[in-house]
Amino acid sequence: MVTTFTAELPLGIAKAVAEQPHKMYLYLEYTNTVGHIPTAYTTADVIPNFSNPKEYYKQLSGKNYLRVPAIRDPNIVSSVANNVYTTSTNFFGQSSGTSAGQLAGEPFGTNSICYGAALVLATVEGEPSSDAILARAYFTGESERLTKTASSELFVTFPLTVSVTAP
């Protein structure tokens, strides 16, 4: 799996620590056609729209995404080594029987293939266009992808590790 932070991460952190309540979501990116799975996601540098990830989600031709609530694992692991402070936590998200893609076109159902996910801060609950996309991850190997089978749902774990180097 390849994970990269987006340029919206600093904004998301600032909003997350503000005194207003916010909710976390996962975007589960999927397609119904193997040929529409991105093949260039082998390093974080080639992920397009690093600085404007919202544009990427508006232009998913042959692809779609679910916007599902994310649950944060209450266990946070922190460490300090030399001047590097590292904090890790996990977020969990799951599709449901009523899940529908955010874009017209690709329906979510049996044989849909989830090939990536994004961790998102919802600044306005019912308005996805105001979401701050903090980080994106892609399942680069075929064995990492999730395929929805009949009478099942997709469950994704999104580990988030942030390291800060003190001056």
PAZAPA-4460 file (N, C-alpha, C; in steps of 0.05 Angstrom, whole numbers, plus 32768, in hexadecimal, padded with zeros to 4 digits):
% residues 167
    n_x    n_y    n_z   ca_x   ca_y   ca_z    c_x    c_y    c_z   seq   type   mol
   8011   7FE9   8000   8000   8000   8000   8012   8019   8000     1      M     A
   800A   802D   7FF0   8018   8046   7FEF   8006   805C   7FFA     2      V     A
   8011   806B   800E   8001   8080   801A   8010   809A   8017     3      T     A
   8001   80AF   8010   800D   80CA   800F   7FFA   80DE   801C     4      T     A
   8006   80F2   8029   7FF6   8108   8034   7FF1   811C   801E     5      F     A
   7FDB   812A   8020   7FD5   813E   800C   7FDB   815A   8017     6      T     A
   7FD9   816D   8005   7FDE   8189   800E   7FC9   8193   8021     7      A     A
   7FB2   8185   8023   7F9D   818D   8035   7FA2   8183   8052     8      E     A
   7FB7   8173   8056   7FBC   8169   8071   7FC0   817F   8086     9      L     A
   7FD0   8194   8081   7FD2   81A9   8095   7FB8   81B7   809C    10      P     A
   7FA7   81BC   8088   7F8D   81C7   808C   7F7C   81B4   809D    11      L     A
   7F7D   819B   8096   7F6D   8187   80A5   7F76   8185   80C2    12      G     A
   7F90   8186   80C8   7F99   8185   80E3   7F90   819E   80F2    13      I     A
   7F92   81B5   80E6   7F89   81CE   80F3   7F6C   81CC   80FA    14      A     A
   7F5B   81C2   80E7   7F3F   81C0   80EC   7F39   81AA   8101    15      K     A
   7F48   8195   8101   7F43   817F   8113   7F48   8187   8130    16      A     A
   7F5B   8199   8135   7F61   81A1   8150   7F52   81BA   8158    17      V     A
   7F42   81C5   8146   7F31   81DC   814D   7F1B   81D2   8160    18      A     A
   7F0D   81E5   816C   7EFA   81DE   8181   7EDF   81D4   8175    19      E     A
   7EDD   81D3   815B   7EC4   81C9   814F   7EC6   81AB   814A    20      Q     A
   7EAF   819D   814E   7EB0   8180   8149   7EB1   817A   812B    21      P     A
   7EC1   8167   8123   7EC3   815E   8107   7EC0   8140   8107    22      H     A
   7EB9   8135   80F0   7EB7   8119   80EC   7ECA   810F   80D7    23      K     A
   7ED5   80F7   80DB   7EE8   80EC   80C8   7ED9   80D8   80B6    24      M     A
   7EE2   80D8   809D   7ED7   80C5   8089   7EEE   80B8   807A    25      Y     A
   7EE7   80A2   806E   7EF9   8095   805A   7EEC   8096   803F    26      L     A
   7EFB   809D   802B   7EF2   8099   800F   7EFD   807E   8006    27      Y     A
   7EEC   806C   7FFF   7EF4   8052   7FF4   7EF2   8053   7FD6    28      L     A
   7F08   8055   7FC8   7F08   8057   7FAB   7F04   803C   7F9F    29      E     A
   7EF1   803A   7F8B   7EEC   8021   7F7F   7EE5   8024   7F62    30      Y     A
   7EE5   800D   7F54   7EDC   800B   7F38   7ED0   7FF0   7F34    31      T     A
   7EC2   7FED   7F1F   7EB6   7FD3   7F18   7EC4   7FC6   7F01    32      N     A
   7EDA   7FD2   7EF7   7EE9   7FC8   7EE0   7F06   7FC8   7EE7    33      T     A
   7F13   7FB1   7EE6   7F2F   7FAE   7EEC   7F40   7FC2   7EDD    34      V     A
   7F39   7FC7   7EC3   7F48   7FDA   7EB3   7F48   7FF6   7EBC    35      G     A
   7F36   7FFD   7ECF   7F35   8019   7EDA   7F44   801C   7EF4    36      H     A
   7F52   8007   7EFD   7F62   800A   7F15   7F7C   8018   7F0E    37      I     A
   7F83   802E   7F1C   7F9C   803B   7F16   7FB4   8028   7F19    38      P     A
   7FC6   8029   7F07   7FDE   8018   7F08   7FF7   8027   7F0F    39      T     A
   7FF6   8041   7F10   800F   8051   7F14   8014   8056   7F32    40      A     A
   8004   804C   7F44   8007   8053   7F60   801C   8041   7F6D    41      Y     A
   8035   8043   7F65   804A   8033   7F71   805B   8043   7F84    42      T     A
   805B   805E   7F80   8068   8070   7F93   8056   8087   7F98    43      T     A
   8059   8094   7FAF   8047   80AA   7FB6   804A   80C1   7FA3    44      A     A
   8062   80C5   7F97   8067   80DC   7F86   8055   80DD   7F6E    45      D     A
   804C   80C7   7F63   803D   80C7   7F4B   801E   80CA   7F4F    46      V     A
   8016   80CC   7F68   7FF9   80CF   7F6D   7FF2   80EB   7F64    47      I     A
   7FDE   80EE   7F51   7FD8   8108   7F46   7FC9   811A   7F5A    48      P     A
   7FC8   8133   7F55   7FB9   8147   7F64   7FC0   8147   7F81    49      N     A
   7FD9   8145   7F88   7FE3   8146   7FA3   7FD9   8160   7FB1    50      F     A
   7FDA   8176   7FA2   7FD3   8190   7FAE   7FB5   8195   7FAD    51      S     A
   7FA7   8188   7F9C   7F8A   818C   7F9A   7F7B   8172   7F97    52      N     A
   7F7B   8162   7FAC   7F6F   8147   7FA9   7F51   8147   7FA3    53      P     A
   7F43   815C   7FA9   7F26   815D   7FA3   7F21   815B   7F85    54      K     A
   7F32   8167   7F75   7F2F   8165   7F58   7F31   8148   7F4F    55      E     A
   7F42   8138   7F5B   7F45   811C   7F54   7F2A   810E   7F58    56      Y     A
   7F1C   8113   7F6E   7F03   8105   7F74   7EEC   810E   7F62    57      Y     A
   7EEF   8125   7F55   7EDA   812E   7F43   7EDD   8121   7F27    58      K     A
   7EF5   8117   7F22   7EFC   810D   7F07   7F02   80EF   7F06    59      Q     A
   7EF4   80DF   7F15   7EF9   80C3   7F16   7EEA   80B5   7EFF    60      L     A
   7EF5   80B5   7EE7   7EE9   80A9   7ED0   7EEA   808B   7ED2    61      S     A
   7ED3   807D   7ED2   7ED2   8060   7ED4   7ED6   8057   7EF1    62      G     A
   7ED8   8069   7F04   7EDD   8063   7F20   7EC9   8073   7F31    63      K     A
   7EC9   806D   7F4B   7EB7   807B   7F5D   7EC3   8078   7F79    64      N     A
   7EB6   8083   7F8D   7EBE   8080   7FA9   7EA7   8081   7FBB    65      Y     A
   7EAA   8072   7FD1   7E96   8073   7FE7   7EA1   8086   7FFC    66      L     A
   7E8F   8095   8009   7E96   80A6   801F   7E8A   8099   8038    67      R     A
   7E9B   808C   8048   7E90   807D   805F   7E9C   8088   8079    68      V     A
   7E8D   8088   808E   7E97   8092   80A8   7EB0   8082   80B0    69      P     A
   7EC3   8090   80BC   7EDB   8084   80C6   7EDA   8083   80E4    70      A     A
   7EE2   806D   80EF   7EE3   8069   810C   7F00   8068   8114    71      I     A
   7F08   8079   8127   7F24   8079   812F   7F29   8065   8146    72      R     A
   7F3D   8055   8143   7F45   8043   8158   7F4E   8054   8170    73      D     A
   7F44   804E   8188   7F4B   805F   819F   7F69   805D   81A7    74      P     A
   7F76   8049   819D   7F93   8045   81A4   7FA5   8056   8191    75      N     A
   7FB3   8068   819D   7FC6   8079   818E   7FE2   8072   8198    76      I     A
   7FF4   806D   8186   800F   8066   818D   8021   807E   8187    77      V     A
   8030   8087   819B   8042   809E   8197   805E   8096   819F    78      S     A
   8072   80A1   8191   808E   809C   8198   809F   80B4   8192    79      S     A
   80B6   80B5   819E   80C9   80CB   819A   80E4   80BE   8196    80      V     A
   80F1   80C4   8180   810C   80BA   817B   811D   80D1   8170    81      A     A
   8131   80D8   8180   8141   80F1   817A   812E   8108   817A    82      N     A
   812B   8116   8163   8119   812D   8162   8100   8127   8152    83      N     A
   80FA   810E   814D   80E3   8106   813D   80CD   80FC   814F    84      V     A
   80B6   8109   814E   809E   8101   815D   808B   80F3   8149    85      Y     A
   8083   80DB   814F   8072   80CB   813E   8059   80C3   814D    86      T     A
   8042   80C6   813F   8028   80BD   814A   801A   80AD   8135    87      T     A
   800F   8096   813E   8001   8084   812B   7FE5   807D   8137    88      S     A
   7FD2   807C   8125   7FB7   8072   812D   7FAB   8065   8114    89      T     A
   7F96   8056   8118   7F88   8049   8102   7F6B   8053   8101    90      N     A
   7F61   8055   80E8   7F45   805B   80E3   7F39   8044   80D4    91      F     A
   7F20   803F   80DA   7F11   8028   80CD   7EF9   8033   80BF    92      F     A
   7EF2   8027   80A8   7EDA   802E   809A   7ECF   8016   808C    93      G     A
   7EB4   8015   8089   7EA7   7FFE   807C   7E90   8008   806B    94      Q     A
   7E8D   7FFB   8054   7E76   8000   8043   7E5E   7FF4   8051    95      S     A
   7E46   7FFB   8047   7E2E   7FEF   8052   7E1C   7FE7   803B    96      S     A
   7E07   7FD9   8041   7DF4   7FD0   802B   7DE8   7FE8   801D    97      G     A
   7DE8   7FFF   8028   7DDC   8017   801B   7DF2   8029   8010    98      T     A
   7E0B   8020   800F   7E20   8031   8005   7E1C   8037   7FE7    99      S     A
   7E20   804F   7FE0   7E1E   8058   7FC4   7E36   806A   7FBE   100      A     A
   7E40   8068   7FA5   7E56   8079   7F9D   7E4F   8096   7F9D   101      G     A
   7E63   80A7   7FA1   7E5E   80C4   7FA1   7E5B   80D0   7F86   102      Q     A
   7E63   80C1   7F71   7E61   80CC   7F56   7E4C   80BB   7F46   103      L     A
   7E40   80C7   7F32   7E2E   80B8   7F21   7E3F   80A4   7F11   104      A     A
   7E33   808F   7F09   7E42   807C   7EF9   7E46   8062   7F07   105      G     A
   7E5F   805C   7F0F   7E66   8043   7F1A   7E57   803C   7F34   106      E     A
   7E44   8029   7F32   7E36   8021   7F4B   7E48   8010   7F5C   107      P     A
   7E42   8010   7F76   7E52   8000   7F89   7E42   7FE7   7F8E   108      F     A
   7E4D   7FD0   7F88   7E3F   7FB6   7F8D   7E52   7F9F   7F8B   109      G     A
   7E46   7F87   7F87   7E56   7F6F   7F84   7E6B   7F72   7F6E   110      T     A
   7E83   7F6A   7F74   7E9A   7F6B   7F62   7EA7   7F87   7F5F   111      N     A
   7E9D   7F9B   7F6E   7EAB   7FB5   7F6E   7EC6   7FB1   7F7C   112      S     A
   7EDB   7FBE   7F71   7EF6   7FBB   7F7B   7EFF   7FD4   7F88   113      I     A
   7F06   7FD2   7FA2   7F11   7FE9   7FB1   7F2F   7FE8   7FAD   114      C     A
   7F3A   7FFE   7FA2   7F57   7FFE   7F9D   7F65   8014   7FAC   115      Y     A
   7F56   8025   7FBB   7F63   803A   7FCA   7F50   8046   7FDF   116      G     A
   7F5C   8057   7FF0   7F4C   8064   8005   7F59   807F   800B   117      A     A
   7F48   8090   8016   7F52   80AA   8020   7F47   80B0   803B   118      A     A
   7F56   80BD   804C   7F4D   80C5   8066   7F45   80E2   8064   119      L     A
   7F2C   80E8   806D   7F1F   8102   8068   7F14   810E   8081   120      V     A
   7F17   8128   8085   7F0B   8136   809B   7EF3   8145   808F   121      L     A
   7EDB   813F   809A   7EC3   814D   8091   7EBF   8166   80A2   122      A     A
   7EC3   817D   8096   7EBF   8196   80A4   7EA2   819E   80A5   123      T     A
   7E92   8196   8091   7E76   819A   8091   7E69   817F   808C   124      V     A
   7E5A   8175   809F   7E50   815A   809F   7E43   8151   8085   125      E     A
   7E30   815F   807B   7E22   8156   8063   7E2C   8161   8049   126      G     A
   7E44   816C   8049   7E4F   817A   8031   7E6A   816F   802A   127      E     A
   7E6B   8159   801A   7E85   814D   8012   7E98   8160   8004   128      P     A
   7E8E   8175   7FF7   7EA0   8187   7FE8   7EB1   8197   7FFB   129      S     A
   7EAB   8198   8015   7EBB   81A6   8028   7ECF   8193   8037   130      S     A
   7ECF   817A   8030   7EE1   8166   803D   7EFE   816E   8039   131      D     A
   7F0E   816A   804D   7F2B   816D   804B   7F37   8152   8049   132      A     A
   7F44   814C   8032   7F4F   8132   802C   7F6C   8132   8037   133      I     A
   7F70   8123   804D   7F89   8124   805C   7F9F   8112   8050   134      L     A
   7F97   80FA   8049   7FAB   80E7   803F   7F9D   80D3   802C   135      A     A
   7FAC   80C8   8019   7FA1   80B5   8007   7FB3   809C   8006   136      R     A
   7FA7   8085   8003   7FB7   806C   8002   7FAC   805B   7FEB   137      A     A
   7FBE   804C   7FDE   7FB6   803B   7FC8   7FC1   801F   7FCD   138      Y     A
   7FB0   800B   7FC7   7FB8   7FEF   7FC9   7FC6   7FE8   7FAF   139      F     A
   7FE0   7FE9   7FAF   7FEF   7FE6   7F97   7FF0   7FCA   7F8B   140      T     A
   7FEE   7FB6   7F9C   7FEF   7F9B   7F92   7FD3   7F90   7F8F   141      G     A
   7FD0   7F7E   7F7B   7FB5   7F73   7F76   7FAA   7F64   7F8F   142      E     A
   7FBC   7F58   7F9E   7FB3   7F4A   7FB6   7FAA   7F5C   7FCC   143      S     A
   7FB1   7F76   7FCB   7FA8   7F8A   7FDF   7F8C   7F94   7FDA   144      E     A
   7F83   7F93   7FC1   7F69   7F9E   7FBB   7F52   7F8E   7FC7   145      R     A
   7F3C   7F9C   7FCC   7F25   7F8F   7FD8   7F0F   7F8D   7FC3   146      L     A
   7F04   7F75   7FBF   7EED   7F71   7FAD   7ED4   7F6A   7FBD   147      T     A
   7EBF   7F7A   7FB8   7EA6   7F75   7FC6   7E99   7F5C   7FBB   148      K     A
   7E92   7F4A   7FCC   7E84   7F32   7FC4   7E67   7F35   7FCD   149      T     A
   7E56   7F24   7FC2   7E39   7F25   7FC9   7E36   7F21   7FE7   150      A     A
   7E24   7F30   7FF3   7E1D   7F2F   800F   7E35   7F35   8021   151      S     A
   7E47   7F47   8018   7E5E   7F4F   8029   7E61   7F6D   8026   152      S     A
   7E72   7F78   8037   7E79   7F94   8036   7E98   7F97   8037   153      E     A
   7EA2   7FAE   802F   7EBE   7FB3   8030   7EC5   7FC0   804A   154      L     A
   7EDB   7FB7   8056   7EE5   7FC2   806F   7F02   7FCA   806B   155      F     A
   7F08   7FE4   8070   7F23   7FEE   806B   7F2E   7FFA   8085   156      V     A
   7F47   7FF4   808A   7F57   8000   80A0   7F6A   8014   8093   157      T     A
   7F6A   802C   809D   7F7C   8041   8093   7F8F   8049   80AA   158      F     A
   7FA8   803F   80A9   7FBB   8048   80BE   7FC6   8064   80B7   159      P     A
   7FC7   8075   80CB   7FD1   8090   80C7   7FE8   8095   80DA   160      L     A
   8000   8099   80CF   8017   809F   80DF   8022   80BA   80D7   161      T     A
   8026   80CC   80EA   8030   80E6   80E5   8049   80EA   80F6   162      V     A
   805F   80F2   80E8   8078   80F8   80F6   807F   8115   80F3   163      S     A
   8089   8121   8109   8091   813D   8109   80AD   813E   8114   164      V     A
   80BE   814D   8106   80DA   8150   8110   80DC   816B   811E   165      T     A
   80E5   816B   8136   80E9   8183   8146   8102   8191   813D   166      A     A
   8102   81AC   813D   811A   81BA   8134   8131   81B7   8148   167      P     A
***
